[in-house]
Amino acid sequence: MSYSIELKERLCEIKEKNVCCHNAFLYGIYTSSMKNGKMTFGSEAIAKIVNSRFAEIFGLELELEKKPKKCALKTENTDLLEKEYGFPCDGLNFGVAKCEGCLSAFVRGVFVGCGTMNDPKGSNHLEFVIEEPLADELLALLEDEAVAMKKTVRNGKTLLYCKSGEVIQDLLTYLGAMKDTLDMMEARITKEQMQYASRLSNFDYANIKKATVAASNHIEAIKILDSEGVLMRLSPELIETAKLRLVYPDATLEELRQKIEPPISKSGLNHRLKKLVEEAEAITGRETRK
């Protein structure tokens, strides 16, 4: 079962405190999904819940029509709903909204009727596949509630969509889906932690690679100095450093500096190693490989 279907089932189970909000929720479903006398949903569970809620408000028992991957509520007589709500293609009937909670209940119903949302563990994407003029009216309504969505057309269908995690969280909160808001926040934190860990890993790898190349250059330079009989004519400090680098080829500068008696700073050790490389380059007339 998709995340969208599970979300819609949870939205359907939210019980409105006022009858007017219950009615506004059903109006959202009706105006966003009613076509040719039927409302189609992605699961039988959603259809049954919606059916029971229409029966509770209107005493209306709709016919359940099952299809593969879909389930519809069908009626031959839509007069009762049209009298209460008007025709879906006529735009919003704001007379249905009787209190402050009615608008969020209405949008919740619209999402159940025509919305989809990706699993928050993946990419952020929420959309309403909705016909005009409802699309523009819903867009304006959400903007008034500080939920900014965008409008586009795909395959001849009008869509309101959002790819911002923060905006989707705001919309879920507005719809009353607090559990899904919290789940999304948790998924977002998990993704950020994984990205941070990946960056640290890449940073560590880059540093290790850089240190390995540097150590290889040091050893190559020391071997050149030794083969040319120059190494033992250098200062005692450089000779000591060269011997330690040969004995501990994989040691970091921090590890290597502590083996010198008395220990010197990393910058002091780095200066000595660079001096060894420069002495080798003076002999060969070329830079050691980078």
Backbone torsions as a table, in degrees:
resi	resn	phi	psi	omega
1	MET	NA	135.7	-176.7
2	SER	-73.3	160.9	178.7
3	TYR	-62.6	-38.7	-179.7
4	SER	-59.1	-44.1	-179.3
5	ILE	-63.5	-44.8	179.5
6	GLU	-61.8	-41.8	178.5
7	LEU	-62.1	-44.6	-179.6
8	LYS	-63.7	-38.0	177.6
9	GLU	-62.8	-40.2	178.3
10	ARG	-67.3	-38.1	178.9
11	LEU	-65.1	-37.1	179.1
12	CYS	-66.5	-27.4	-176.7
13	GLU	-83.4	-9.8	177.0
14	ILE	-67.5	127.6	-178.9
15	LYS	-98.1	119.5	177.8
16	GLU	-73.2	145.7	-178.9
17	LYS	-73.2	-34.9	-175.6
18	ASN	-110.8	148.9	178.2
19	VAL	-61.7	-36.1	-179.9
20	CYS	-63.5	-35.8	178.4
21	CYS	-71.0	-38.1	175.2
22	HIS	-58.5	-44.7	179.4
23	ASN	-65.1	-39.9	179.1
24	ALA	-64.5	-37.1	176.6
25	PHE	-61.1	-46.7	179.1
26	LEU	-65.8	-34.9	177.5
27	TYR	-63.7	-39.6	177.3
28	GLY	-60.0	-42.0	177.6
29	ILE	-65.3	-47.6	-177.7
30	TYR	-59.1	-50.2	-172.5
31	THR	-74.8	-19.4	-178.7
32	SER	-99.4	-13.9	-174.4
33	SER	-131.0	-12.4	-177.4
34	MET	-73.0	118.2	176.6
35	LYS	-142.4	126.3	177.8
36	ASN	52.8	42.3	174.8
37	GLY	78.6	13.3	178.8
38	LYS	-143.6	151.7	174.8
39	MET	-117.3	124.1	-173.4
40	THR	-106.3	138.4	-178.2
41	PHE	-131.1	166.7	-176.0
42	GLY	-85.7	-5.9	178.7
43	SER	-152.4	155.6	178.6
44	GLU	-66.4	-34.1	-179.5
45	ALA	-60.4	-44.1	179.3
46	ILE	-63.0	-46.8	-178.4
47	ALA	-59.5	-40.5	-178.6
48	LYS	-68.5	-40.5	178.8
49	ILE	-64.8	-45.4	179.7
50	VAL	-62.2	-40.8	179.4
51	ASN	-60.2	-44.6	-179.3
52	SER	-66.3	-31.3	-178.6
53	ARG	-77.3	-33.6	173.1
54	PHE	-66.5	-37.7	178.7
55	ALA	-65.5	-37.1	-179.0
56	GLU	-65.8	-39.3	-177.0
57	ILE	-85.2	-45.1	-172.0
58	PHE	-109.5	-8.4	-172.6
59	GLY	66.2	28.5	-174.5
60	LEU	-104.8	119.7	178.3
61	GLU	-100.2	110.9	-179.1
62	LEU	-89.7	151.0	-179.7
63	GLU	-79.2	130.4	180.0
64	LEU	-88.2	122.5	-178.5
65	GLU	-119.4	112.0	-176.5
66	LYS	-92.5	136.4	174.5
67	LYS	-138.0	162.2	177.6
68	PRO	-57.9	123.0	177.7
69	LYS	67.7	2.1	179.3
70	LYS	-143.9	161.2	177.2
71	CYS	-148.8	135.4	-175.1
72	ALA	-121.0	153.1	170.5
73	LEU	-107.2	122.7	-171.4
74	LYS	-121.3	143.7	174.9
75	THR	-145.4	139.5	177.5
76	GLU	-82.6	-19.4	-176.5
77	ASN	-122.0	103.9	-179.3
78	THR	-99.6	7.8	-175.0
79	ASP	-57.5	-41.3	-177.7
80	LEU	-62.0	-44.5	-179.0
81	LEU	-71.4	-38.9	178.9
82	GLU	-65.9	-34.1	177.9
83	LYS	-68.0	-37.6	-178.8
84	GLU	-77.7	-42.5	-170.6
85	TYR	-109.9	-22.8	-171.2
86	GLY	91.5	-171.8	179.1
87	PHE	-90.7	136.1	-179.0
88	PRO	-54.2	-36.6	-175.9
89	CYS	-74.7	-7.2	-177.6
90	ASP	-86.3	-2.4	-177.2
91	GLY	94.4	-176.5	-173.1
92	LEU	-73.9	141.2	172.5
93	ASN	-102.4	90.9	-175.1
94	PHE	-70.2	-8.8	176.2
95	GLY	-66.5	-17.7	178.5
96	VAL	-68.7	-31.4	-178.2
97	ALA	-75.6	114.3	-177.4
98	LYS	-108.1	-19.9	-179.9
99	CYS	-145.3	177.6	-176.6
100	GLU	-62.8	-32.3	-178.0
101	GLY	-76.1	-13.9	-175.9
102	CYS	-65.4	-37.6	-176.4
103	LEU	-65.7	-44.4	178.9
104	SER	-67.1	-35.8	176.5
105	ALA	-65.0	-38.9	178.0
106	PHE	-62.7	-48.2	-179.5
107	VAL	-64.0	-35.6	175.6
108	ARG	-59.8	-42.3	178.1
109	GLY	-66.1	-38.9	177.9
110	VAL	-61.5	-41.6	179.2
111	PHE	-64.1	-41.4	177.6
112	VAL	-61.0	-35.9	-177.5
113	GLY	-77.4	-34.4	-173.1
114	CYS	-147.6	12.4	-176.7
115	GLY	-96.4	159.8	172.2
116	THR	-143.6	154.1	177.7
117	MET	-148.8	136.9	176.0
118	ASN	-71.2	154.2	172.0
119	ASP	-60.3	126.3	-177.3
120	PRO	-62.5	-13.5	175.9
121	LYS	-71.0	-18.1	177.0
122	GLY	-103.5	-136.4	-179.1
123	SER	-81.2	153.1	178.7
124	ASN	-82.8	119.6	176.3
125	HIS	-162.7	125.1	175.0
126	LEU	-135.1	139.5	-178.7
127	GLU	-150.5	156.9	170.6
128	PHE	-115.4	123.7	173.2
129	VAL	-94.2	103.6	-164.1
130	ILE	-141.7	145.0	-176.4
131	GLU	-88.3	158.5	173.0
132	GLU	-75.8	152.8	0.8
133	PRO	-87.1	2.9	-177.3
134	LEU	-60.0	-33.6	-177.5
135	ALA	-58.5	-51.0	-178.9
136	ASP	-65.6	-38.8	-178.7
137	GLU	-68.7	-39.6	177.6
138	LEU	-67.9	-39.9	177.7
139	LEU	-58.4	-45.4	179.6
140	ALA	-65.9	-40.0	179.8
141	LEU	-61.9	-44.7	-179.5
142	LEU	-67.6	-36.4	177.0
143	GLU	-62.1	-38.3	176.9
144	ASP	-63.7	-26.0	178.7
145	GLU	-95.3	14.3	178.3
146	ALA	63.6	30.8	174.2
147	VAL	-113.3	101.7	-173.7
148	ALA	-89.9	115.8	176.9
149	MET	-119.8	166.2	-180.0
150	LYS	-114.2	158.3	-177.3
151	LYS	-118.7	139.6	176.9
152	THR	-152.5	176.6	176.8
153	VAL	-125.6	128.4	179.1
154	ARG	-131.4	124.8	-179.5
155	ASN	52.1	39.6	177.6
156	GLY	79.1	2.3	-179.3
157	LYS	-110.3	141.4	179.1
158	THR	-83.0	135.2	-179.5
159	LEU	-128.8	140.8	163.2
160	LEU	-106.6	128.4	-174.6
161	TYR	-141.4	164.5	177.8
162	CYS	-151.0	138.1	178.0
163	LYS	-118.4	4.0	179.5
164	SER	-87.0	124.1	179.4
165	GLY	-61.0	-40.4	-178.8
166	GLU	-65.7	-41.8	-179.7
167	VAL	-67.3	-40.6	178.6
168	ILE	-62.9	-40.6	176.4
169	GLN	-61.1	-42.7	178.1
170	ASP	-60.5	-41.6	-179.0
171	LEU	-67.4	-43.1	178.6
172	LEU	-60.7	-40.4	177.1
173	THR	-63.2	-42.5	178.8
174	TYR	-61.8	-35.5	-179.9
175	LEU	-77.5	-10.4	-178.9
176	GLY	91.5	9.0	-177.7
177	ALA	-91.3	66.6	-174.9
178	MET	-64.6	-38.5	179.2
179	LYS	-60.4	-42.4	-179.6
180	ASP	-69.6	-33.1	175.1
181	THR	-62.3	-46.5	179.8
182	LEU	-65.2	-40.5	177.9
183	ASP	-61.6	-39.8	-179.7
184	MET	-68.0	-39.9	177.1
185	MET	-62.4	-41.5	178.5
186	GLU	-64.2	-43.6	179.1
187	ALA	-63.6	-38.2	-179.7
188	ARG	-65.5	-43.9	178.5
189	ILE	-63.0	-41.8	179.1
190	THR	-60.9	-44.7	179.3
191	LYS	-62.8	-41.6	-179.8
192	GLU	-64.8	-38.6	178.2
193	GLN	-65.7	-40.1	178.8
194	MET	-66.3	-40.3	178.0
195	GLN	-64.6	-39.9	179.2
196	TYR	-65.2	-43.1	178.4
197	ALA	-62.8	-38.2	178.6
198	SER	-64.9	-41.7	178.3
199	ARG	-63.2	-41.3	178.0
200	LEU	-62.2	-41.6	-179.8
201	SER	-62.8	-44.3	178.9
202	ASN	-64.7	-37.8	179.0
203	PHE	-64.8	-44.7	179.6
204	ASP	-62.8	-41.3	-179.7
205	TYR	-62.2	-43.5	-179.2
206	ALA	-62.9	-40.8	179.8
207	ASN	-67.0	-40.1	179.0
208	ILE	-64.5	-42.6	179.1
209	LYS	-62.5	-42.9	179.7
210	LYS	-62.8	-42.9	-179.9
211	ALA	-66.6	-37.0	179.9
212	THR	-65.2	-44.0	178.5
213	VAL	-63.1	-41.9	-180.0
214	ALA	-63.2	-45.0	179.5
215	ALA	-62.2	-38.2	177.6
216	SER	-63.0	-39.7	177.3
217	ASN	-64.6	-40.6	178.9
218	HIS	-60.5	-48.0	-176.5
219	ILE	-65.4	-41.0	177.9
220	GLU	-60.6	-42.7	-179.8
221	ALA	-64.5	-43.1	-179.0
222	ILE	-63.3	-40.9	178.4
223	LYS	-64.3	-37.2	177.1
224	ILE	-64.1	-46.6	179.9
225	LEU	-61.3	-39.5	-178.9
226	ASP	-69.2	-42.9	-178.1
227	SER	-67.4	-26.4	-179.8
228	GLU	-92.0	2.5	179.2
229	GLY	70.4	21.7	-176.9
230	VAL	-96.7	-29.6	-171.2
231	LEU	-54.4	-47.9	-173.8
232	MET	-75.2	-5.4	176.7
233	ARG	-94.4	-2.4	179.1
234	LEU	-79.9	176.2	-179.1
235	SER	-65.7	153.3	179.0
236	PRO	-55.5	-35.7	-179.7
237	GLU	-63.6	-41.8	-179.7
238	LEU	-70.8	-36.8	178.5
239	ILE	-64.0	-44.3	179.3
240	GLU	-61.5	-43.3	-179.5
241	THR	-64.2	-42.5	-179.8
242	ALA	-62.6	-44.1	-179.8
243	LYS	-63.0	-41.8	179.9
244	LEU	-65.3	-38.4	-180.0
245	ARG	-65.5	-36.6	178.1
246	LEU	-69.1	-37.6	-179.3
247	VAL	-73.0	-34.7	-177.9
248	TYR	-122.9	71.6	-175.5
249	PRO	-66.3	-25.3	-177.6
250	ASP	-97.8	-0.6	-176.2
251	ALA	-70.4	144.0	173.9
252	THR	-77.3	167.9	178.0
253	LEU	-59.7	-37.8	179.8
254	GLU	-64.0	-43.0	179.9
255	GLU	-69.2	-38.8	-175.8
256	LEU	-70.8	-38.8	-176.2
257	ARG	-66.0	-28.9	-178.8
258	GLN	-75.6	-13.0	179.7
259	LYS	-88.1	-8.8	177.6
260	ILE	-86.2	138.2	-179.8
261	GLU	-111.4	119.9	-10.8
262	PRO	-73.4	157.8	-179.1
263	PRO	-57.5	144.0	177.2
264	ILE	-113.6	172.7	179.8
265	SER	-74.4	162.2	177.7
266	LYS	-62.8	-39.0	179.4
267	SER	-66.5	-35.8	177.9
268	GLY	-66.1	-43.1	178.4
269	LEU	-64.9	-42.8	-179.6
270	ASN	-61.7	-37.7	177.8
271	HIS	-62.7	-42.7	179.1
272	ARG	-62.8	-45.2	-178.7
273	LEU	-64.8	-39.8	177.4
274	LYS	-63.7	-35.6	178.1
275	LYS	-65.1	-39.2	177.0
276	LEU	-62.7	-42.7	179.1
277	VAL	-63.8	-42.2	179.9
278	GLU	-63.8	-38.9	178.3
279	GLU	-63.7	-39.6	179.0
280	ALA	-68.6	-39.6	179.3
281	GLU	-65.6	-32.2	178.3
282	ALA	-66.1	-29.9	179.5
283	ILE	-78.4	-47.3	-174.3
284	THR	-82.9	-18.5	-178.4
285	GLY	73.6	16.6	177.9
286	ARG	-145.6	161.3	176.3
287	GLU	-80.1	145.7	173.4
288	THR	-69.6	156.3	-174.0
289	ARG	-62.1	145.3	-178.3
290	LYS	-91.8	NA	NA
